[in-house]
């Protein structure tokens, strides 16, 4: 009598790492801009939470529901296989409510944010829907389904964390950048902190340039260089993570298309539909073309060379992004930005835009050591 195949049930480190990363984004989005904290009357916090907001929109409700749906799914994935089926949905929903209540409770001490019972309810609904969807996807994603088989066939060992970092690259494009793929602009933030601490005008970028001013051609050249290096570095991560059995070309195209689609949609929503392709400047076009040419040549290099090239490309893009002042045209465009409806995730988008290249470089530098430890543990 034939026996049913035994399904191997293993925990997913990738899902748990993704959950931690998403929780960080939720905290940043909920407490942004992290300034003006005040200790208000604690006895009144419950009365404030119970109040129904006077002004709300369908857009706000949709954002709150959609924002917590990934959290619900990731919670279900993270507790698998210890907790399954209905108990996983219940646990994920309960955690979603507690997280939302914590975020809303802390917003009570931020004058720029509003504590709202509606947000708690919509976040809870989003977590529940995400948990239900996540439970439906468990057999396909976490058990021995087609996607898990493809992951085993296409990826090298210990690539889960790098895969998570790579998946965040398209999302990092949401925040407006002076140059396409110009992530990691941290000097203006550090300058602001120093100005506030020292009570004097500080511009670290101008200090590094020593007063050097760029003309229009130099702005164009720097934007081309940043775009080419940023794009090449990110796609090289994809290439060196995939083994020879994977369709590297098509997966790289999907990654790049996702990043450009994310940038286009964000530009249309944050500015106006007319500015959806405002990022497609002559410098961006030239940078994309140069990146395609470089990637074609680098695709034939060994994986360890591709990793080192990714470090060089991302490092060069990060350096130039910080020392080159923002293009005046970009600064004028930023003034037309619509922040009101997007404050809930504007801070998270900025945070992801700033930290992504640093996290990517950290994992690239440490990837070889983790692979060596993983291979050693498997041999033992």
C-alpha angles and dihedrals in degrees: 000000000000116000125219115254114259112244112223110227116200134162117254114234088184091059092048093049089048090051092054091048092049092048089055089053091049092051092048093046092047098047101035127158089032093207137108096036111181131185101230130181102303092198090065097053094093092050090051093049092050093053117104111231115256094214124038138141139206088250091059092049092048092049092050092049096044093043093059098040093083088049091057093049093046092049090055091048092047096055094045127144096013092058120030144173119354095358090056091051091048093048093047092049092049092049090048091054092047092048092048092048090050092050093047092045092055090048086065087075094050114082092201093056132064124223107223136181088206090061091053092050095047092045090051091050090050092050091049093050091047092049092051091049091045091053090052090052097048096090092050099041108030105025124059096295132137096273094051090049091051090049090053092047098043106038133066120234119287095015098128097099094045089048089055091050090049091050090055092056095084090047090052088064092068094084112078113258130191089229129029109264089003095144129164101047097166103146094080089052092049089046090054092050092050092048090053093046098042097031091226135104110272127180110173092183092055090047091054091048089047092222095311111152125205125224125214095273092050091050089052092048094048092048090051091050094047092048094047095047095042094049095043093048094051096045090047088060087057092048097049094045092056122077127219093274093063125091092244096175096054095042090051090051091051091050093050093044090051091052093049092045090051091050092048095048092046092050091051093050100039097043116012137294088259089063096048090114097034088119091064095090125155088260092052092048092051092046093051091050093050090046092054090051093048093046091052090057096040092050089076093054122101116266095252089054091049089053092053091046090052089054091050094047096047092043092052092047091048093050096048093043090059102043098042113081118235117273111257089230090057092049090051090050091050090060089067093053118127106224101161099084094035101051090104092068102013091093093046090050091051092047092051091046092054101042101038099086092045092051091044092051092047092054092044091054092048100038097095094052093050092050090051092051091047093051090048093052092048091051091051 
